[in-house]
Amino acid sequence: MNDREFQAKLDELDQLLNDPDVRMDPHRVWTLLAEISAAEAQIAAE
């Protein structure tokens, strides 16, 4: 995952968690967290 994709996922997560006009989707939140965590683990392993 490149920096742009990583930032897009963080932005989407932020919107899901903090924007009152966006419906909460727990499955999407957990999916984004898993993808972000996997990307960070890959960076740490390099």
Secondary structure, 3 states (H helix, E strand, C coil): CCHHHHHHHHHHHHHHHHCCCCCCCHHHHHHHHHHHHHHHHHHHHC
